[in-house]
Amino acid sequence: MADEVQKKSRNPDDHSVFIGGKPFMNYVTGVVMQFTTQDAKEVIIKARGKFISRAVDVAEVVRKRFLENQVDLGNISIESEEFENKEGRQVRVSTIEITLAKKQ
C-alpha cells in the first residue's frame, strides 16, 4: 500500500525505490533500471520495519551481481518513526535509507 502512495507523489528527479512486499527481484530490477535507463547518478533504497533486511539484500545484489564495479555504497541513514496504530497505541518503527552512487 505504501508503494502506491509513494508513486503518486514521486518527483521525476527523485531516484528512490521503496521496499515492500513485492517479489525481491522487482526491487533489484527497479534499482538497476534507475541507473541504466534513467541515467541516475544515485538511487536511494528506502524501507521500514520488517522490510529493512530486504532493502540491504537488494542493495547488495545490485552492487555485487548486477552492477558490479559500477556503483558504490553511499550514505546509509537509519531512523525511527513514531505513530499511532489502529488500536490507538503509540508505535515506533525503524527506517533505513541506503544510497547507491554511480562510480565516476
MARKE-345579 format. One record per residue (C-alpha): x, y, z; residue number from 1. Coordinates in Angstrom, 2 decimals, always signed. Each point is the difference from the previous one (the first is absolute). Layout:
MARKE-345579
      east     north        up    nr
         X         Y         Z   NUM
...
//
This chain:
MARKE-345579
      east     north        up    nr
     +0.00     +0.00     +0.00     1
     +2.85     +2.40     +0.79     2
     +1.36     -0.69     -3.50     3
     -3.13     +1.46     -1.65     4
     +0.06     +3.12     +2.19     5
     +3.65     +0.66     -0.81     6
     -0.50     -0.37     -3.77     7
     -2.72     +2.65     -0.09     8
     +2.14     +2.67     +1.65     9
     +3.30     -0.95     -1.66    10
     +2.20     +2.72     -1.43    11
     +1.50     -1.13     -3.35    12
     +3.45     +1.11     +1.21    13
     -0.36     -2.04     +3.20    14
     +1.71     -3.32     -0.60    15
     -1.38     -2.00     +2.94    16
     -1.22     -3.56     +0.33    17
     -2.34     -0.82     +2.88    18
     +0.30     -3.58     +1.20    19
     -3.19     -1.86     +0.89    20
     -1.65     -3.37     -0.50    21
     +0.48     -0.45     -3.75    22
     +2.35     -2.72     -1.32    23
     +3.66     +0.66     +0.80    24
     +1.18     +0.21     -3.61    25
     -2.53     +2.75     -0.78    26
     +1.99     +2.32     +2.27    27
     +3.39     -1.07     -1.36    28
     -1.28     +0.61     -3.54    29
     -1.43     +3.37     +1.06    30
     +3.33     +1.18     +1.38    31
     +1.96     -1.26     -3.03    32
     -2.47     +1.69     -2.35    33
     +0.42     +3.32     +1.82    34
     +3.75     -0.13     -0.69    35
     -0.14     -1.36     -3.56    36
     -3.08     +1.43     -1.74    37
     -0.51     +3.18     +2.03    38
     +3.73     +0.75     +0.36    39
     -0.32     +0.69     +3.75    40
     +3.17     +1.15     +1.77    41
     -1.27     -1.54     +3.24    42
     -2.94     -2.10     +1.15    43
     -1.38     -0.07     +3.55    44
     -1.43     -3.28     +1.26    45
     -2.52     +0.67     +2.79    46
     -1.66     -2.46     +2.38    47
     -1.81     -0.19     +3.32    48
     -0.38     -2.68     +2.66    49
     +0.14     -3.60     -1.14    50
     +1.06     +1.02     -3.53    51
     +3.36     +1.45     +1.12    52
     +1.83     -3.30     -0.52    53
     -1.48     -0.26     -3.49    54
     +1.29     +3.52     -0.78    55
     +3.52     -1.02     +1.05    56
     -0.26     -3.14     -2.16    57
     -1.19     +2.03     -3.00    58
     +2.92     +2.43     +0.36    59
     +2.51     -2.85     +0.25    60
     -1.38     -1.92     -2.99    61
     +0.05     +3.15     -2.13    62
     +3.58     +0.84     +1.06    63
     +1.51     -3.47     -0.19    64
     -1.89     -1.75     -2.81    65
     -1.78     +2.36     -2.37    66
     +2.09     +3.18     +0.02    67
     +3.29     -1.37     +1.29    68
     +2.77     +2.66     -0.08    69
     -2.54     +2.58     -1.23    70
     -1.57     +1.26     +3.26    71
     +1.32     +0.82     +3.46    72
     -1.73     -0.13     +3.33    73
     -0.72     +3.58     +1.05    74
     -1.67     +1.31     +3.12    75
     -2.04     -2.28     +2.27    76
     -2.54     +1.76     +2.18    77
     -1.95     -1.68     +2.79    78
     -2.81     +1.54     +2.02    79
     -3.22     -0.89     +1.73    80
     -3.49     +1.39     -0.43    81
     -2.67     +0.10     +2.65    82
     -3.69     -0.09     -0.85    83
     -3.35     -1.15     +1.36    84
     -1.20     -3.42     -1.13    85
     -3.60     -1.12     -0.62    86
     -0.48     -0.86     +3.68    87
     +1.08     +3.49     +1.03    88
     +3.38     -1.01     +1.44    89
     +3.25     +1.81     -0.76    90
     +2.23     -2.19     -2.19    91
     +3.60     +0.55     -1.04    92
     +1.26     -1.42     -3.30    93
     +3.59     +0.02     -1.24    94
     +0.90     +1.38     -3.44    95
     +3.05     -0.21     -2.25    96
     +1.16     +1.86     -3.09    97
     +2.89     -1.51     -1.96    98
     +1.57     +2.15     -2.72    99
     +1.70     -1.66     -2.95   100
     +2.07     +2.36     -2.18   101
     +1.29     -0.54     -3.51   102
     +3.81     -0.15     -0.18   103
     +1.64     +2.91     -1.78   104
//
